[in-house]
Amino acid sequence: MTDAALAAAPPADPGEEFYTLLCVRADGVASVVDLVATRELGIVRHRAEALLAEHRSAERVEVWRDGALLEQLERV
């Protein structure tokens, strides 16, 4: 991101939590990483479901926050 883009970006909401979503293949490799900033865990779950739909190679999506695994959504 350029310096101009960084300067134009709105400041982060201090109440937001940052979640890391990992699309994990059957061999254990995280082939896609997505970051979500929100206060709503439901938004994170919705994004995780969308990632499973978008990335057919993913067996599951892991949801992480602050270095802790919160949950895993498995492909059914």
Secondary structure, DSSP 8 states (H G I E B T S, - for coil): --HHHHHHS----TT-EEEEEEEE-TTS-EEEEEEEEES-HHHHHHHHHHHHHH-TT-SEEEEEETTEEEEEEE--
